[in-house]
Amino acid sequence: MHASISKENQRQKVADLEAEIERLQGELGEGKDAEAIVKRHIKLLHDYNEVKDAAQTLIGRLAAWRETTIRQIHKDYDLEDRD
């Protein structure tokens, strides 16, 4: 059994949703394409991860060269364990 919604409640819901869309569009910025922003963000995350991976490879090689652990290299250079 479905609950019925009055026409007035439907109109109010539509008006509320349209107001929310306007508010979110205002936050995003006029003329901004949300999909383009997401694609750019994903590309930047990809670039960041590649650089991070390269840095971790170098840290690993330095640790092997010094015959110590990666954790010790992090400690020696005051590197944090998080991103």
Jmol script that loads the backbone (N, CA, C; Angstrom):
load data "model"
ATOM      1  N   MET A   1       0.841  -1.168   0.000  1.00  0.00           N
ATOM      2  CA  MET A   1       0.000   0.000   0.000  1.00  0.00           C
ATOM      3  C   MET A   1       0.892   1.239   0.000  1.00  0.00           C
ATOM      4  N   HIS A   2       0.622   2.166  -0.869  1.00  0.00           N
ATOM      5  CA  HIS A   2       1.413   3.384  -0.989  1.00  0.00           C
ATOM      6  C   HIS A   2       0.728   4.535  -0.261  1.00  0.00           C
ATOM      7  N   ALA A   3       1.525   5.323   0.412  1.00  0.00           N
ATOM      8  CA  ALA A   3       0.971   6.510   1.056  1.00  0.00           C
ATOM      9  C   ALA A   3       0.766   7.576  -0.009  1.00  0.00           C
ATOM     10  N   SER A   4      -0.376   8.214   0.019  1.00  0.00           N
ATOM     11  CA  SER A   4      -0.630   9.259  -0.970  1.00  0.00           C
ATOM     12  C   SER A   4      -0.096  10.588  -0.439  1.00  0.00           C
ATOM     13  N   ILE A   5       0.378  11.394  -1.378  1.00  0.00           N
ATOM     14  CA  ILE A   5       0.905  12.705  -1.038  1.00  0.00           C
ATOM     15  C   ILE A   5       0.024  13.728  -1.745  1.00  0.00           C
ATOM     16  N   SER A   6      -0.385  14.717  -1.010  1.00  0.00           N
ATOM     17  CA  SER A   6      -1.254  15.721  -1.614  1.00  0.00           C
ATOM     18  C   SER A   6      -0.495  16.519  -2.661  1.00  0.00           C
ATOM     19  N   LYS A   7      -1.253  17.099  -3.571  1.00  0.00           N
ATOM     20  CA  LYS A   7      -0.641  17.925  -4.622  1.00  0.00           C
ATOM     21  C   LYS A   7       0.154  19.065  -4.003  1.00  0.00           C
ATOM     22  N   GLU A   8      -0.353  19.644  -2.949  1.00  0.00           N
ATOM     23  CA  GLU A   8       0.341  20.764  -2.299  1.00  0.00           C
ATOM     24  C   GLU A   8       1.661  20.295  -1.673  1.00  0.00           C
ATOM     25  N   ASN A   9       1.634  19.122  -1.049  1.00  0.00           N
ATOM     26  CA  ASN A   9       2.874  18.569  -0.482  1.00  0.00           C
ATOM     27  C   ASN A   9       3.891  18.256  -1.581  1.00  0.00           C
ATOM     28  N   GLN A  10       3.405  17.763  -2.706  1.00  0.00           N
ATOM     29  CA  GLN A  10       4.295  17.495  -3.837  1.00  0.00           C
ATOM     30  C   GLN A  10       4.915  18.787  -4.350  1.00  0.00           C
ATOM     31  N   ARG A  11       4.109  19.823  -4.492  1.00  0.00           N
ATOM     32  CA  ARG A  11       4.625  21.120  -4.956  1.00  0.00           C
ATOM     33  C   ARG A  11       5.661  21.670  -3.988  1.00  0.00           C
ATOM     34  N   GLN A  12       5.375  21.538  -2.700  1.00  0.00           N
ATOM     35  CA  GLN A  12       6.316  22.031  -1.692  1.00  0.00           C
ATOM     36  C   GLN A  12       7.627  21.240  -1.746  1.00  0.00           C
ATOM     37  N   LYS A  13       7.543  19.934  -1.918  1.00  0.00           N
ATOM     38  CA  LYS A  13       8.741  19.087  -2.011  1.00  0.00           C
ATOM     39  C   LYS A  13       9.568  19.486  -3.230  1.00  0.00           C
ATOM     40  N   VAL A  14       8.900  19.693  -4.372  1.00  0.00           N
ATOM     41  CA  VAL A  14       9.593  20.121  -5.591  1.00  0.00           C
ATOM     42  C   VAL A  14      10.256  21.474  -5.365  1.00  0.00           C
ATOM     43  N   ALA A  15       9.553  22.397  -4.740  1.00  0.00           N
ATOM     44  CA  ALA A  15      10.107  23.730  -4.473  1.00  0.00           C
ATOM     45  C   ALA A  15      11.318  23.627  -3.549  1.00  0.00           C
ATOM     46  N   ASP A  16      11.233  22.778  -2.535  1.00  0.00           N
ATOM     47  CA  ASP A  16      12.361  22.578  -1.608  1.00  0.00           C
ATOM     48  C   ASP A  16      13.570  22.008  -2.337  1.00  0.00           C
ATOM     49  N   LEU A  17      13.323  21.030  -3.212  1.00  0.00           N
ATOM     50  CA  LEU A  17      14.429  20.426  -3.967  1.00  0.00           C
ATOM     51  C   LEU A  17      15.049  21.426  -4.943  1.00  0.00           C
ATOM     52  N   GLU A  18      14.224  22.227  -5.585  1.00  0.00           N
ATOM     53  CA  GLU A  18      14.759  23.246  -6.498  1.00  0.00           C
ATOM     54  C   GLU A  18      15.581  24.278  -5.741  1.00  0.00           C
ATOM     55  N   ALA A  19      15.128  24.644  -4.532  1.00  0.00           N
ATOM     56  CA  ALA A  19      15.895  25.589  -3.703  1.00  0.00           C
ATOM     57  C   ALA A  19      17.232  24.979  -3.301  1.00  0.00           C
ATOM     58  N   GLU A  20      17.219  23.702  -2.984  1.00  0.00           N
ATOM     59  CA  GLU A  20      18.464  23.014  -2.618  1.00  0.00           C
ATOM     60  C   GLU A  20      19.423  22.961  -3.805  1.00  0.00           C
ATOM     61  N   ILE A  21      18.894  22.708  -4.998  1.00  0.00           N
ATOM     62  CA  ILE A  21      19.720  22.711  -6.208  1.00  0.00           C
ATOM     63  C   ILE A  21      20.345  24.079  -6.413  1.00  0.00           C
ATOM     64  N   GLU A  22      19.572  25.123  -6.254  1.00  0.00           N
ATOM     65  CA  GLU A  22      20.084  26.494  -6.398  1.00  0.00           C
ATOM     66  C   GLU A  22      21.183  26.773  -5.377  1.00  0.00           C
ATOM     67  N   ARG A  23      20.960  26.351  -4.138  1.00  0.00           N
ATOM     68  CA  ARG A  23      21.955  26.571  -3.083  1.00  0.00           C
ATOM     69  C   ARG A  23      23.265  25.846  -3.414  1.00  0.00           C
ATOM     70  N   LEU A  24      23.154  24.590  -3.815  1.00  0.00           N
ATOM     71  CA  LEU A  24      24.347  23.807  -4.143  1.00  0.00           C
ATOM     72  C   LEU A  24      25.053  24.370  -5.370  1.00  0.00           C
ATOM     73  N   GLN A  25      24.292  24.826  -6.361  1.00  0.00           N
ATOM     74  CA  GLN A  25      24.893  25.437  -7.545  1.00  0.00           C
ATOM     75  C   GLN A  25      25.641  26.700  -7.149  1.00  0.00           C
ATOM     76  N   GLY A  26      25.088  27.450  -6.201  1.00  0.00           N
ATOM     77  CA  GLY A  26      25.760  28.644  -5.700  1.00  0.00           C
ATOM     78  C   GLY A  26      27.073  28.314  -5.023  1.00  0.00           C
ATOM     79  N   GLU A  27      27.101  27.228  -4.254  1.00  0.00           N
ATOM     80  CA  GLU A  27      28.341  26.790  -3.607  1.00  0.00           C
ATOM     81  C   GLU A  27      29.368  26.356  -4.644  1.00  0.00           C
ATOM     82  N   LEU A  28      28.903  25.667  -5.659  1.00  0.00           N
ATOM     83  CA  LEU A  28      29.786  25.179  -6.709  1.00  0.00           C
ATOM     84  C   LEU A  28      30.333  26.338  -7.530  1.00  0.00           C
ATOM     85  N   GLY A  29      29.503  27.315  -7.792  1.00  0.00           N
ATOM     86  CA  GLY A  29      29.904  28.465  -8.587  1.00  0.00           C
ATOM     87  C   GLY A  29      29.148  28.470  -9.891  1.00  0.00           C
ATOM     88  N   GLU A  30      28.751  29.636 -10.323  1.00  0.00           N
ATOM     89  CA  GLU A  30      28.007  29.751 -11.574  1.00  0.00           C
ATOM     90  C   GLU A  30      28.858  29.298 -12.750  1.00  0.00           C
ATOM     91  N   GLY A  31      28.244  28.568 -13.635  1.00  0.00           N
ATOM     92  CA  GLY A  31      28.923  28.135 -14.842  1.00  0.00           C
ATOM     93  C   GLY A  31      29.943  27.026 -14.623  1.00  0.00           C
ATOM     94  N   LYS A  32      30.036  26.493 -13.414  1.00  0.00           N
ATOM     95  CA  LYS A  32      30.990  25.415 -13.141  1.00  0.00           C
ATOM     96  C   LYS A  32      30.340  24.077 -13.462  1.00  0.00           C
ATOM     97  N   ASP A  33      31.114  23.197 -14.021  1.00  0.00           N
ATOM     98  CA  ASP A  33      30.633  21.869 -14.374  1.00  0.00           C
ATOM     99  C   ASP A  33      31.110  20.884 -13.308  1.00  0.00           C
ATOM    100  N   ALA A  34      30.180  20.336 -12.560  1.00  0.00           N
ATOM    101  CA  ALA A  34      30.520  19.423 -11.470  1.00  0.00           C
ATOM    102  C   ALA A  34      31.313  18.222 -11.982  1.00  0.00           C
ATOM    103  N   GLU A  35      30.953  17.705 -13.128  1.00  0.00           N
ATOM    104  CA  GLU A  35      31.653  16.538 -13.685  1.00  0.00           C
ATOM    105  C   GLU A  35      33.110  16.882 -14.000  1.00  0.00           C
ATOM    106  N   ALA A  36      33.338  18.070 -14.542  1.00  0.00           N
ATOM    107  CA  ALA A  36      34.711  18.496 -14.851  1.00  0.00           C
ATOM    108  C   ALA A  36      35.523  18.657 -13.570  1.00  0.00           C
ATOM    109  N   ILE A  37      34.888  19.157 -12.528  1.00  0.00           N
ATOM    110  CA  ILE A  37      35.577  19.317 -11.244  1.00  0.00           C
ATOM    111  C   ILE A  37      35.968  17.955 -10.681  1.00  0.00           C
ATOM    112  N   VAL A  38      35.056  16.997 -10.754  1.00  0.00           N
ATOM    113  CA  VAL A  38      35.337  15.649 -10.248  1.00  0.00           C
ATOM    114  C   VAL A  38      36.461  15.003 -11.059  1.00  0.00           C
ATOM    115  N   LYS A  39      36.417  15.145 -12.380  1.00  0.00           N
ATOM    116  CA  LYS A  39      37.480  14.571 -13.228  1.00  0.00           C
ATOM    117  C   LYS A  39      38.835  15.174 -12.881  1.00  0.00           C
ATOM    118  N   ARG A  40      38.879  16.495 -12.672  1.00  0.00           N
ATOM    119  CA  ARG A  40      40.132  17.160 -12.308  1.00  0.00           C
ATOM    120  C   ARG A  40      40.630  16.653 -10.953  1.00  0.00           C
ATOM    121  N   HIS A  41      39.724  16.510 -10.015  1.00  0.00           N
ATOM    122  CA  HIS A  41      40.087  16.020  -8.681  1.00  0.00           C
ATOM    123  C   HIS A  41      40.670  14.606  -8.768  1.00  0.00           C
ATOM    124  N   ILE A  42      40.046  13.758  -9.548  1.00  0.00           N
ATOM    125  CA  ILE A  42      40.539  12.383  -9.713  1.00  0.00           C
ATOM    126  C   ILE A  42      41.926  12.397 -10.342  1.00  0.00           C
ATOM    127  N   LYS A  43      42.149  13.261 -11.337  1.00  0.00           N
ATOM    128  CA  LYS A  43      43.461  13.357 -11.968  1.00  0.00           C
ATOM    129  C   LYS A  43      44.506  13.821 -10.961  1.00  0.00           C
ATOM    130  N   LEU A  44      44.161  14.815 -10.147  1.00  0.00           N
ATOM    131  CA  LEU A  44      45.101  15.295  -9.136  1.00  0.00           C
ATOM    132  C   LEU A  44      45.428  14.210  -8.114  1.00  0.00           C
ATOM    133  N   LEU A  45      44.417  13.426  -7.715  1.00  0.00           N
ATOM    134  CA  LEU A  45      44.673  12.313  -6.790  1.00  0.00           C
ATOM    135  C   LEU A  45      45.585  11.271  -7.425  1.00  0.00           C
ATOM    136  N   HIS A  46      45.375  11.003  -8.699  1.00  0.00           N
ATOM    137  CA  HIS A  46      46.223  10.054  -9.420  1.00  0.00           C
ATOM    138  C   HIS A  46      47.673  10.554  -9.449  1.00  0.00           C
ATOM    139  N   ASP A  47      47.850  11.839  -9.785  1.00  0.00           N
ATOM    140  CA  ASP A  47      49.197  12.421  -9.807  1.00  0.00           C
ATOM    141  C   ASP A  47      49.847  12.349  -8.427  1.00  0.00           C
ATOM    142  N   TYR A  48      49.083  12.688  -7.394  1.00  0.00           N
ATOM    143  CA  TYR A  48      49.592  12.631  -6.021  1.00  0.00           C
ATOM    144  C   TYR A  48      50.048  11.213  -5.675  1.00  0.00           C
ATOM    145  N   ASN A  49      49.226  10.229  -6.009  1.00  0.00           N
ATOM    146  CA  ASN A  49      49.580   8.846  -5.686  1.00  0.00           C
ATOM    147  C   ASN A  49      50.838   8.396  -6.418  1.00  0.00           C
ATOM    148  N   GLU A  50      51.021   8.827  -7.661  1.00  0.00           N
ATOM    149  CA  GLU A  50      52.242   8.474  -8.394  1.00  0.00           C
ATOM    150  C   GLU A  50      53.475   9.074  -7.721  1.00  0.00           C
ATOM    151  N   VAL A  51      53.376  10.337  -7.311  1.00  0.00           N
ATOM    152  CA  VAL A  51      54.502  10.993  -6.640  1.00  0.00           C
ATOM    153  C   VAL A  51      54.774  10.326  -5.301  1.00  0.00           C
ATOM    154  N   LYS A  52      53.720  10.015  -4.568  1.00  0.00           N
ATOM    155  CA  LYS A  52      53.879   9.345  -3.269  1.00  0.00           C
ATOM    156  C   LYS A  52      54.548   7.977  -3.440  1.00  0.00           C
ATOM    157  N   ASP A  53      54.113   7.219  -4.440  1.00  0.00           N
ATOM    158  CA  ASP A  53      54.712   5.912  -4.701  1.00  0.00           C
ATOM    159  C   ASP A  53      56.201   6.041  -5.032  1.00  0.00           C
ATOM    160  N   ALA A  54      56.546   7.041  -5.841  1.00  0.00           N
ATOM    161  CA  ALA A  54      57.954   7.255  -6.195  1.00  0.00           C
ATOM    162  C   ALA A  54      58.764   7.609  -4.961  1.00  0.00           C
ATOM    163  N   ALA A  55      58.217   8.463  -4.101  1.00  0.00           N
ATOM    164  CA  ALA A  55      58.918   8.846  -2.873  1.00  0.00           C
ATOM    165  C   ALA A  55      59.111   7.637  -1.967  1.00  0.00           C
ATOM    166  N   GLN A  56      58.092   6.806  -1.865  1.00  0.00           N
ATOM    167  CA  GLN A  56      58.212   5.617  -1.017  1.00  0.00           C
ATOM    168  C   GLN A  56      59.251   4.633  -1.581  1.00  0.00           C
ATOM    169  N   THR A  57      59.336   4.552  -2.893  1.00  0.00           N
ATOM    170  CA  THR A  57      60.359   3.705  -3.510  1.00  0.00           C
ATOM    171  C   THR A  57      61.752   4.211  -3.154  1.00  0.00           C
ATOM    172  N   LEU A  58      61.934   5.524  -3.244  1.00  0.00           N
ATOM    173  CA  LEU A  58      63.237   6.103  -2.894  1.00  0.00           C
ATOM    174  C   LEU A  58      63.560   5.905  -1.420  1.00  0.00           C
ATOM    175  N   ILE A  59      62.577   6.071  -0.569  1.00  0.00           N
ATOM    176  CA  ILE A  59      62.798   5.854   0.863  1.00  0.00           C
ATOM    177  C   ILE A  59      63.176   4.398   1.117  1.00  0.00           C
ATOM    178  N   GLY A  60      62.509   3.492   0.426  1.00  0.00           N
ATOM    179  CA  GLY A  60      62.842   2.065   0.568  1.00  0.00           C
ATOM    180  C   GLY A  60      64.261   1.766   0.112  1.00  0.00           C
ATOM    181  N   ARG A  61      64.675   2.374  -0.990  1.00  0.00           N
ATOM    182  CA  ARG A  61      66.047   2.163  -1.477  1.00  0.00           C
ATOM    183  C   ARG A  61      67.068   2.756  -0.518  1.00  0.00           C
ATOM    184  N   LEU A  62      66.747   3.937   0.034  1.00  0.00           N
ATOM    185  CA  LEU A  62      67.646   4.557   1.009  1.00  0.00           C
ATOM    186  C   LEU A  62      67.776   3.677   2.247  1.00  0.00           C
ATOM    187  N   ALA A  63      66.662   3.118   2.696  1.00  0.00           N
ATOM    188  CA  ALA A  63      66.693   2.227   3.857  1.00  0.00           C
ATOM    189  C   ALA A  63      67.546   0.999   3.566  1.00  0.00           C
ATOM    190  N   ALA A  64      67.402   0.429   2.389  1.00  0.00           N
ATOM    191  CA  ALA A  64      68.207  -0.744   2.030  1.00  0.00           C
ATOM    192  C   ALA A  64      69.680  -0.374   1.947  1.00  0.00           C
ATOM    193  N   TRP A  65      69.975   0.772   1.355  1.00  0.00           N
ATOM    194  CA  TRP A  65      71.362   1.222   1.228  1.00  0.00           C
ATOM    195  C   TRP A  65      71.990   1.450   2.599  1.00  0.00           C
ATOM    196  N   ARG A  66      71.215   1.995   3.535  1.00  0.00           N
ATOM    197  CA  ARG A  66      71.712   2.256   4.892  1.00  0.00           C
ATOM    198  C   ARG A  66      71.580   1.046   5.802  1.00  0.00           C
ATOM    199  N   GLU A  67      71.002  -0.013   5.274  1.00  0.00           N
ATOM    200  CA  GLU A  67      70.768  -1.238   6.033  1.00  0.00           C
ATOM    201  C   GLU A  67      69.969  -0.955   7.303  1.00  0.00           C
ATOM    202  N   THR A  68      68.859  -0.284   7.112  1.00  0.00           N
ATOM    203  CA  THR A  68      67.953   0.050   8.209  1.00  0.00           C
ATOM    204  C   THR A  68      66.525  -0.143   7.724  1.00  0.00           C
ATOM    205  N   THR A  69      65.580   0.251   8.505  1.00  0.00           N
ATOM    206  CA  THR A  69      64.172   0.078   8.137  1.00  0.00           C
ATOM    207  C   THR A  69      63.594   1.372   7.562  1.00  0.00           C
ATOM    208  N   ILE A  70      62.529   1.206   6.841  1.00  0.00           N
ATOM    209  CA  ILE A  70      61.815   2.366   6.309  1.00  0.00           C
ATOM    210  C   ILE A  70      61.293   3.209   7.469  1.00  0.00           C
ATOM    211  N   ARG A  71      60.820   2.559   8.497  1.00  0.00           N
ATOM    212  CA  ARG A  71      60.341   3.277   9.686  1.00  0.00           C
ATOM    213  C   ARG A  71      61.448   4.155  10.264  1.00  0.00           C
ATOM    214  N   GLN A  72      62.678   3.644  10.287  1.00  0.00           N
ATOM    215  CA  GLN A  72      63.791   4.430  10.818  1.00  0.00           C
ATOM    216  C   GLN A  72      64.104   5.623   9.918  1.00  0.00           C
ATOM    217  N   ILE A  73      64.015   5.437   8.613  1.00  0.00           N
ATOM    218  CA  ILE A  73      64.227   6.559   7.681  1.00  0.00           C
ATOM    219  C   ILE A  73      63.167   7.631   7.924  1.00  0.00           C
ATOM    220  N   HIS A  74      61.928   7.212   8.093  1.00  0.00           N
ATOM    221  CA  HIS A  74      60.861   8.168   8.396  1.00  0.00           C
ATOM    222  C   HIS A  74      61.182   8.940   9.666  1.00  0.00           C
ATOM    223  N   LYS A  75      61.652   8.223  10.672  1.00  0.00           N
ATOM    224  CA  LYS A  75      61.997   8.859  11.944  1.00  0.00           C
ATOM    225  C   LYS A  75      63.183   9.809  11.766  1.00  0.00           C
ATOM    226  N   ASP A  76      64.212   9.373  11.041  1.00  0.00           N
ATOM    227  CA  ASP A  76      65.419  10.197  10.836  1.00  0.00           C
ATOM    228  C   ASP A  76      65.096  11.516  10.129  1.00  0.00           C
ATOM    229  N   TYR A  77      64.140  11.494   9.224  1.00  0.00           N
ATOM    230  CA  TYR A  77      63.817  12.680   8.432  1.00  0.00           C
ATOM    231  C   TYR A  77      62.512  13.363   8.894  1.00  0.00           C
ATOM    232  N   ASP A  78      62.050  12.990  10.070  1.00  0.00           N
ATOM    233  CA  ASP A  78      60.818  13.562  10.626  1.00  0.00           C
ATOM    234  C   ASP A  78      59.648  13.466   9.649  1.00  0.00           C
ATOM    235  N   LEU A  79      59.530  12.334   8.996  1.00  0.00           N
ATOM    236  CA  LEU A  79      58.419  12.104   8.078  1.00  0.00           C
ATOM    237  C   LEU A  79      57.264  11.488   8.837  1.00  0.00           C
ATOM    238  N   GLU A  80      56.062  11.960   8.558  1.00  0.00           N
ATOM    239  CA  GLU A  80      54.888  11.432   9.223  1.00  0.00           C
ATOM    240  C   GLU A  80      54.450  10.134   8.534  1.00  0.00           C
ATOM    241  N   ASP A  81      53.754   9.320   9.281  1.00  0.00           N
ATOM    242  CA  ASP A  81      53.280   8.034   8.768  1.00  0.00           C
ATOM    243  C   ASP A  81      51.989   8.158   7.960  1.00  0.00           C
ATOM    244  N   ARG A  82      51.379   9.309   7.976  1.00  0.00           N
ATOM    245  CA  ARG A  82      50.098   9.468   7.282  1.00  0.00           C
ATOM    246  C   ARG A  82      50.300  10.302   6.024  1.00  0.00           C
ATOM    247  N   ASP A  83      49.257  10.357   5.188  1.00  0.00           N
ATOM    248  CA  ASP A  83      49.306  11.127   3.939  1.00  0.00           C
ATOM    249  C   ASP A  83      49.363  12.605   4.206  1.00  0.00           C
TER     250      ASP A  83
END
end "model"
wireframe off; spacefill off
backbone 0.3
color backbone group
